[in-house]
Amino acid sequence: MKTIIKTDKAPAPLGPYNQAVLSNDTLYLSGQIPINPESGELVSTGVKDEAKQVMENLKIVLETANMTFENVVKTSIFLSDMNNFSIVNEVYGSYFNDETAPARETVEVANLPKYVNVEISMIAVK
């Protein structure tokens, strides 16, 4: 069974996909970029602010599915520049307990939607 998770409190998808899909007890969260859901504008005041907005967007989608970051088992971080790794890692890490943090990969990519610096997707389990 597949349930679409959708909230107006997180940015609307930029294409033919959903913010998240719940299948049985597993939640697949689409990648979020630093769009402020209230204004619809990109956060462009630096990588730290971008990473924080991305994590806040993911937090809202998790909450919509009645989950928290404690439910996250896997994340994928995409960076436009690996030199930003430590900044994004610091922000990202502030949302998790080190002892129960999810599995993760971080990769540098040639480009991201709207030419942002960071995009993060997640998988969570109830």
HELIX and SHEET records of a PDB file:
HELIX    1   1 VAL A   47  THR A   64  1                                  18    
HELIX    2   2 PHE A   69  ASN A   71  5                                   3    
HELIX    3   3 MET A   82  ASN A   84  5                                   3    
HELIX    4   4 PHE A   85  GLY A   93  1                                   9    
HELIX    5   5 ASP A   98  THR A  100  5                                   3    
HELIX    6   6 PRO A  113  TYR A  115  5                                   3    
SHEET    1   A 6 LYS A   2  ILE A   5  0                                        
SHEET    2   A 6 ALA A  20  SER A  23 -1                                        
SHEET    3   A 6 THR A  26  GLN A  32 -1                                        
SHEET    4   A 6 VAL A 118  VAL A 125 -1                                        
SHEET    5   A 6 VAL A  72  LEU A  79 -1                                        
SHEET    6   A 6 ALA A 103  GLU A 108  1                                        
END                                                                             
